[in-house]
Amino acid sequence: MLGKPSPPQSSKYHPLPSPPPNAPVYTTEHGYLTVTYAKAGAVAERFSLDFFEGKAPDDAFRIVSAYLPSDAVDKGSVVGPKANVRAYSSAWLARALPASHGMLYVECTGAHPASLCEKADVVAEGGR
């Protein structure tokens, strides 16, 4: 035994992350949503969702899909040691943000991205 047991750190609350310049932070039922817009008041080219509690990757992708364009189509995924990534295509996004070529990438990260997602980053191809 390395020391007396202590209660685990609560995963119910994480402090509000520091927003990047000109990027508003919104509170959602699942975590903090930070958004970066392509132009003032225009299309979001990047956003992050910091979950209050870690989510199973399928649940995390399902939650994030609510913020994607309605015509987004899942093109496949890749699981690596640092991230679990899914690619989506959207004709609406291709028209609204031509530099994206209609491609979105949802990257699920955490200590063990194959089994637990602590943060999801969504980036349009031109916003990488």
Protein Blocks (a to p, Z undefined) as FASTA:
>chain_A
ZZdcdddddfkbccdddddehiacdddfkbccddddfbghiacfbdcdddfbdcdfklmm
mmmmmmpcfkbccebdcddfkbccdddddfklmmmmmmnnopacdddddfblmlocfbdc
dddfklZZ
